[in-house]
Amino acid sequence: TPWEGGLFKLRMLFKDDYPSSPPKCKFEPPLFHPNVYPSGTVCLSILEEDKDWRPAITIKQILLGIQELLNEPNIQDPAQAEAYTIYCQNRVEYEKRVRAQAKKFAPS
């Protein structure tokens, strides 16, 4: 995977009514990825109350879902125009950008 070697900080914000509502998951700093908003917020259906969120979803399932999303972007639900466009039009360039990002965030 082009993400290999990177250490990415993810902040999970829980509202008082959790688990009735999903946590907000945000990469800090934001990642170059089709399903990560420029703010760093992750766009994933299981994190959206009006889509696939269920109170039974565990933190482990959320993290595994985000990990899977990094490797397999959902082009049906883009959140970042530049990453989406490059991913769709030039996969080699996309993977090059992801590898550079992983190298930048590699633990020292």
Buried (B, 14 or more C-beta within 10 A) or exposed (E): EBBEEBEBEBEBEEEEEEBEBBBEBBBEEBBBBBBBBEEBBBBBBBBEEEEEBEEEBEEEEBEEBBEEBBEEBBEEBBBBEEBBEBBEEEEEEBBEBBBEBBEEBEEE
